[in-house]
Amino acid sequence: PVKKKLILLSIMFLIWVYMLYSCVGYCSTMPSPLVDARRAKETATAAGKRTESGGADLVSRLLAQPQPDLLNDELEAERADDWDEMRAERHRAPEPSAMSSFSNGSGSKKLPQAIIIGVKKGGTRALLEFLRVHPDIRAVGAEPHFFDRNYENGLEWYRELMPKTLEGQITMEKTPSYFVTREAPARIAAMSRDTKLIVVVRDPVTRAISDYTQTLSKKPDIPSFESLTFKNRTTGLIDTSWSAVQIGIYAKHLDNWLQYFPMEQILFVSGERLISDPAGELGRVQDFLGLKRIITDKHFYFNQTKGFPCLKKAEGSSKPHCLGKTKGRTHPNIDPEVVQRLRDFYRPFNMKFYQMTGHNFGWD
């Protein structure tokens, strides 16, 4: 009888400890108004400093641009989409369970071991959402923009944005503008030269139109795609100062990254195959990250309305999940001659990119 009582007491004690840890873990994931207010204040202060210190440089850059207002419109549209994604992230909070709460409470925040660095309008949000299904991947939902906009805040500020992870789990983030930010490779290398980099690439012509569509959705009064594409329509000279065109010169941007990271540390994901064969592309990503292939065909279904694959069950949820309304916008009709001129322009850059990566993406 005494032995039975001791066993019963031991079991009750273990249950009590487990429930205590679960409670602590769940409470640690709840938002703190004080912390949120402090972070908002820090962000506002940092933004003020950036404005003061970078004022002269900003003026010189704007004077060099043929369409200064357009640059602001594009940034505004991008940030509006970021806010939409953040709101969607909050609404799609994971369903809390005792085990997940326990894990969150006992983990620690680490700097990311893998980063999706590009490209804008290539399919980065889809890739991140798909990867978050994997139990060994934890990723921050919103784009931190640390290595391009918030670098002066320091690595500890950056670390605090990351989710808690357990031993063996990988911390990730995605900010597509890193790929075209000149300072980003050196800054990421300074954090860790072992960081694995993922780039989602897409036909640069389609990508440019998608980029324009995003800006158009927020600023309907911007000039036409055709007028922005050319410096001179008669001569057919492409305006490479327009960011929608410039981003798609992948070979040029990759040259910058190869000064700091070897090619085997960079994985290029096809934005087109991410739609036509998501499980296949996810298999390559899981291999690259050194993870077991857990995300397979059974996780996806094709949404006919949106025109791309969706998750049968999202991270921390038992419900199907598709990307938000900011994804899969209908593109405007573009003059076929303009499209062909752009294809001719990108062809030599695409060929160089195929050669550098050892992979033909089939855009030409």
C-alpha positions as CSV (number, residue, x, y, z in Angstrom):
1,P,0.0,0.0,0.0
2,V,2.8,2.4,0.8
3,K,4.6,1.8,-2.5
4,K,1.3,2.3,-4.4
5,K,0.8,5.6,-2.6
6,L,4.3,6.8,-3.4
7,I,3.8,5.9,-7.1
8,L,0.4,7.8,-7.1
9,L,2.0,10.8,-5.5
10,S,4.9,10.8,-8.0
11,I,2.5,10.7,-10.9
12,M,0.4,13.5,-9.5
13,F,3.6,15.6,-8.9
14,L,4.7,15.0,-12.5
15,I,1.3,16.1,-13.8
16,W,1.4,19.2,-11.7
17,V,4.9,20.1,-13.0
18,Y,3.7,19.5,-16.6
19,M,0.7,21.7,-16.1
20,L,2.8,24.5,-14.5
21,Y,5.2,24.4,-17.5
22,S,2.3,24.5,-19.9
23,C,0.8,27.5,-18.2
24,V,4.2,29.3,-18.2
25,G,4.7,28.5,-21.9
26,Y,1.2,29.7,-22.9
27,C,1.6,32.9,-20.8
28,S,4.9,33.7,-22.4
29,T,3.3,33.7,-25.9
30,M,0.7,36.3,-24.9
31,P,1.4,39.8,-26.1
32,S,2.6,42.3,-23.5
33,P,1.2,45.8,-23.9
34,L,4.3,47.2,-22.1
35,V,6.7,45.4,-24.4
36,D,4.7,46.3,-27.5
37,A,4.6,49.9,-26.5
38,R,8.3,50.0,-25.8
39,R,9.1,48.4,-29.2
40,A,6.8,50.8,-31.0
41,K,8.7,53.7,-29.3
42,E,12.1,52.2,-30.2
43,T,11.0,51.7,-33.8
44,A,9.7,55.3,-34.1
45,T,13.0,56.6,-32.6
46,A,15.1,54.5,-35.0
47,A,13.0,55.7,-37.9
48,G,13.6,59.3,-36.8
49,K,17.3,58.7,-36.6
50,R,17.3,57.1,-40.0
51,T,15.5,60.1,-41.5
52,E,17.9,62.6,-40.0
53,S,21.1,60.7,-40.8
54,G,20.1,59.6,-44.3
55,G,18.4,62.8,-45.4
56,A,21.2,64.0,-47.7
57,D,21.7,60.6,-49.2
58,L,17.9,60.3,-49.8
59,V,17.8,63.7,-51.6
60,S,20.7,62.7,-53.9
61,R,19.0,59.4,-54.8
62,L,15.7,61.1,-55.5
63,L,17.3,63.7,-57.7
64,A,18.9,60.9,-59.7
65,Q,15.6,59.1,-60.3
66,P,13.5,60.1,-63.3
67,Q,10.3,59.3,-61.4
68,P,10.8,60.2,-57.7
69,D,7.1,59.8,-56.8
70,L,7.0,56.3,-58.2
71,L,9.7,55.1,-55.9
72,N,7.7,56.3,-52.9
73,D,4.5,54.7,-54.4
74,E,6.3,51.3,-54.8
75,L,7.6,51.4,-51.2
76,E,4.2,52.4,-50.0
77,A,2.5,49.6,-51.8
78,E,5.1,47.1,-50.5
79,R,4.6,48.3,-46.9
80,A,0.8,48.1,-47.3
81,D,1.2,44.5,-48.4
82,D,3.5,43.9,-45.4
83,W,0.8,45.3,-43.1
84,D,-1.9,43.1,-44.8
85,E,0.4,40.0,-44.1
86,M,0.9,41.0,-40.5
87,R,-2.9,41.4,-40.0
88,A,-3.5,38.0,-41.6
89,E,-0.8,36.5,-39.4
90,R,-2.5,37.8,-36.2
91,H,-5.9,36.5,-37.4
92,R,-4.4,33.1,-38.2
93,A,-2.9,32.5,-34.8
94,P,-2.0,28.9,-34.1
95,E,-4.5,26.9,-32.0
96,P,-2.9,26.6,-28.6
97,S,-2.3,23.1,-27.2
98,A,-0.6,22.0,-24.0
99,M,2.4,20.5,-25.9
100,S,2.9,23.6,-28.1
101,S,2.6,25.9,-25.1
102,F,5.2,23.7,-23.3
103,S,7.6,23.9,-26.3
104,N,7.2,27.7,-26.6
105,G,7.9,28.2,-22.9
106,S,11.0,26.0,-22.8
107,G,12.6,27.1,-26.1
108,S,15.0,30.0,-26.7
109,K,15.2,32.7,-29.3
110,K,18.1,32.3,-31.8
111,L,19.3,34.3,-34.8
112,P,18.1,32.7,-38.1
113,Q,20.1,29.8,-39.6
114,A,18.3,30.2,-42.9
115,I,16.9,33.2,-44.7
116,I,14.6,33.6,-47.7
117,I,16.4,36.6,-49.3
118,G,14.3,37.1,-52.5
119,V,12.9,37.9,-54.8
120,K,10.0,40.3,-54.4
121,K,6.8,38.9,-56.2
122,G,8.6,35.6,-56.8
123,G,6.6,33.4,-54.4
124,T,8.4,34.0,-51.1
125,R,5.3,34.2,-48.9
126,A,4.0,30.9,-50.3
127,L,7.3,29.2,-49.7
128,L,7.4,30.4,-46.1
129,E,3.9,29.4,-45.4
130,F,4.5,25.9,-46.8
131,L,7.7,25.5,-44.8
132,R,6.1,26.4,-41.6
133,V,4.1,23.2,-41.7
134,H,7.4,21.4,-41.0
135,P,7.8,20.7,-37.2
136,D,11.5,21.4,-37.3
137,I,11.1,24.9,-38.8
138,R,10.0,28.0,-36.8
139,A,9.7,31.2,-38.7
140,V,8.7,34.8,-38.0
141,G,5.6,35.7,-40.0
142,A,6.1,39.4,-40.8
143,E,9.2,40.6,-42.8
144,P,11.8,41.9,-40.3
145,H,13.7,44.0,-43.0
146,F,16.6,44.0,-40.6
147,F,19.5,43.8,-43.1
148,D,18.1,46.6,-45.2
149,R,16.0,49.0,-43.1
150,N,16.6,48.3,-39.4
151,Y,20.3,47.2,-39.2
152,E,21.2,50.0,-36.8
153,N,18.8,48.4,-34.2
154,G,21.4,45.7,-33.6
155,L,21.4,41.9,-33.6
156,E,19.7,41.6,-30.2
157,W,16.7,43.6,-31.5
158,Y,16.7,41.2,-34.5
159,R,16.9,38.1,-32.2
160,E,13.9,39.3,-30.2
161,L,11.8,39.2,-33.3
162,M,12.4,35.5,-33.8
163,P,10.2,32.7,-32.4
164,K,11.4,30.4,-29.7
165,T,13.0,27.1,-30.9
166,L,14.0,23.9,-29.4
167,E,17.2,22.0,-30.0
168,G,17.3,20.7,-33.6
169,Q,14.7,23.2,-34.9
170,I,15.7,25.8,-37.5
171,T,14.9,29.5,-37.1
172,M,13.9,31.3,-40.4
173,E,12.8,34.6,-41.7
174,K,12.0,36.0,-45.2
175,T,12.6,39.5,-46.5
176,P,12.7,39.5,-50.4
177,S,14.4,42.9,-50.7
178,Y,17.6,41.6,-49.2
179,F,18.5,40.1,-52.6
180,V,18.8,43.5,-54.2
181,T,20.2,45.4,-51.2
182,R,23.9,46.0,-51.8
183,E,24.9,45.9,-48.1
184,A,22.8,42.8,-47.2
185,P,25.4,40.1,-48.1
186,A,28.2,41.6,-46.0
187,R,25.8,42.2,-43.1
188,I,24.4,38.6,-43.1
189,A,28.0,37.2,-43.4
190,A,29.0,39.3,-40.4
191,M,26.2,37.6,-38.4
192,S,27.1,34.1,-39.6
193,R,28.9,32.9,-42.7
194,D,27.1,29.5,-42.2
195,T,23.7,31.1,-42.9
196,K,21.8,29.2,-45.6
197,L,20.2,31.4,-48.2
198,I,17.1,30.7,-50.3
199,V,16.1,32.7,-53.4
200,V,12.7,32.2,-55.1
201,V,13.1,33.3,-58.7
202,R,10.4,33.8,-61.4
203,D,10.3,34.8,-65.0
204,P,11.5,38.4,-64.7
205,V,9.0,39.7,-67.2
206,T,6.0,38.2,-65.3
207,R,7.7,39.3,-62.1
208,A,7.9,42.9,-63.3
209,I,4.2,42.9,-64.3
210,S,3.3,41.5,-60.9
211,D,5.4,44.1,-59.2
212,Y,3.6,46.9,-61.2
213,T,0.2,45.3,-60.4
214,Q,1.0,45.5,-56.6
215,T,1.8,49.2,-56.9
216,L,-1.2,49.8,-59.1
217,S,-3.6,48.2,-56.6
218,K,-2.5,50.8,-54.0
219,K,-1.9,53.8,-56.4
220,P,-4.4,53.6,-59.4
221,D,-3.1,56.9,-60.8
222,I,0.5,55.8,-61.5
223,P,1.7,55.9,-65.1
224,S,1.1,53.0,-67.5
225,F,3.4,49.9,-67.4
226,E,4.6,50.7,-71.0
227,S,5.6,54.3,-70.2
228,L,7.6,53.2,-67.1
229,T,9.3,50.4,-68.9
230,F,11.0,52.6,-71.6
231,K,13.3,55.5,-71.3
232,N,12.5,56.1,-75.0
233,R,9.6,54.1,-76.6
234,T,10.8,54.9,-80.1
235,T,14.3,53.5,-79.6
236,G,13.1,50.8,-77.3
237,L,15.6,51.6,-74.6
238,I,14.6,49.9,-71.4
239,D,14.6,52.1,-68.2
240,T,16.8,50.0,-65.8
241,S,16.5,52.6,-63.1
242,W,12.9,51.4,-62.5
243,S,13.0,48.9,-59.7
244,A,10.4,46.6,-61.3
245,V,12.9,46.1,-64.2
246,Q,16.1,46.2,-62.1
247,I,15.1,43.4,-59.7
248,G,14.8,40.9,-62.5
249,I,18.4,41.3,-63.5
250,Y,19.2,38.3,-61.3
251,A,22.8,37.7,-62.5
252,K,23.8,41.2,-61.5
253,H,22.5,40.8,-57.9
254,L,23.8,37.3,-57.5
255,D,27.4,38.5,-58.3
256,N,27.2,40.6,-55.2
257,W,26.2,37.7,-53.0
258,L,28.9,35.4,-54.4
259,Q,31.5,37.7,-52.9
260,Y,30.5,36.6,-49.4
261,F,28.8,33.2,-49.8
262,P,29.7,30.1,-51.9
263,M,27.1,28.9,-54.4
264,E,26.5,25.7,-52.5
265,Q,25.1,27.8,-49.6
266,I,22.4,29.4,-51.9
267,L,19.4,27.5,-53.1
268,F,17.3,28.8,-56.0
269,V,13.6,27.8,-56.0
270,S,11.6,28.1,-59.1
271,G,8.5,30.3,-58.6
272,E,6.8,28.5,-61.5
273,R,7.5,25.0,-60.1
274,L,6.3,26.2,-56.7
275,I,2.9,26.5,-58.3
276,S,2.9,23.5,-60.6
277,D,4.8,21.1,-58.2
278,P,4.9,22.5,-54.7
279,A,5.8,19.2,-53.1
280,G,8.8,18.7,-55.5
281,E,10.2,22.2,-54.7
282,L,9.6,21.8,-51.0
283,G,11.5,18.5,-51.2
284,R,14.5,20.3,-52.5
285,V,14.3,22.9,-49.8
286,Q,14.0,20.4,-47.0
287,D,17.1,18.5,-48.4
288,F,19.0,21.8,-48.6
289,L,18.1,22.6,-44.9
290,G,19.1,19.1,-43.9
291,L,15.6,18.2,-42.8
292,K,13.6,15.0,-43.2
293,R,11.1,15.2,-46.1
294,I,7.9,15.6,-44.1
295,I,6.1,18.1,-46.4
296,T,4.7,16.1,-49.3
297,D,1.9,16.0,-51.9
298,K,-0.6,15.1,-49.1
299,H,-0.3,18.6,-47.7
300,F,-1.5,20.5,-50.7
301,Y,-4.7,21.0,-52.8
302,F,-5.0,23.2,-55.9
303,N,-7.4,26.2,-55.5
304,Q,-9.0,26.8,-58.9
305,T,-10.2,30.3,-57.9
306,K,-6.8,31.6,-56.9
307,G,-4.9,29.6,-59.4
308,F,-2.2,28.3,-57.1
309,P,-1.8,25.5,-54.4
310,C,-3.0,25.9,-50.9
311,L,-2.4,24.0,-47.6
312,K,-4.9,21.4,-46.5
313,K,-3.8,22.2,-42.9
314,A,-1.8,25.3,-42.0
315,E,0.7,25.5,-39.1
316,G,-1.1,25.1,-35.8
317,S,-4.5,24.8,-37.4
318,S,-6.8,22.0,-38.5
319,K,-8.3,24.2,-41.3
320,P,-7.3,24.7,-45.0
321,H,-5.3,27.8,-45.6
322,C,-4.7,29.9,-48.8
323,L,-2.6,33.0,-49.1
324,G,-4.5,36.3,-48.6
325,K,-6.1,38.7,-51.0
326,T,-2.8,40.5,-51.8
327,K,-1.6,37.4,-53.5
328,G,-2.7,36.2,-57.0
329,R,-3.9,39.6,-58.2
330,T,-5.2,39.8,-61.8
331,H,-2.5,41.3,-64.0
332,P,-3.5,44.2,-66.4
333,N,-3.3,43.7,-70.1
334,I,0.1,44.7,-71.4
335,D,1.0,45.4,-75.1
336,P,2.5,42.2,-76.5
337,E,5.2,44.3,-78.2
338,V,6.3,45.7,-74.8
339,V,6.4,42.2,-73.3
340,Q,8.6,41.0,-76.2
341,R,10.9,43.9,-75.9
342,L,11.4,43.1,-72.2
343,R,12.0,39.4,-73.1
344,D,14.7,40.4,-75.5
345,F,16.2,42.7,-72.9
346,Y,16.3,40.0,-70.1
347,R,17.5,37.1,-72.4
348,P,21.3,37.7,-72.0
349,F,21.0,38.2,-68.3
350,N,18.9,35.1,-68.0
351,M,21.5,33.1,-69.9
352,K,24.2,34.3,-67.6
353,F,22.0,33.5,-64.5
354,Y,21.4,29.9,-65.9
355,Q,25.2,29.5,-66.3
356,M,26.0,30.8,-62.8
357,T,23.4,28.6,-61.1
358,G,23.8,25.6,-63.3
359,H,20.0,25.5,-63.8
360,N,17.9,26.4,-66.8
361,F,14.6,27.9,-65.5
362,G,13.0,27.9,-69.0
363,W,12.1,31.6,-69.2
364,D,13.3,31.9,-72.8
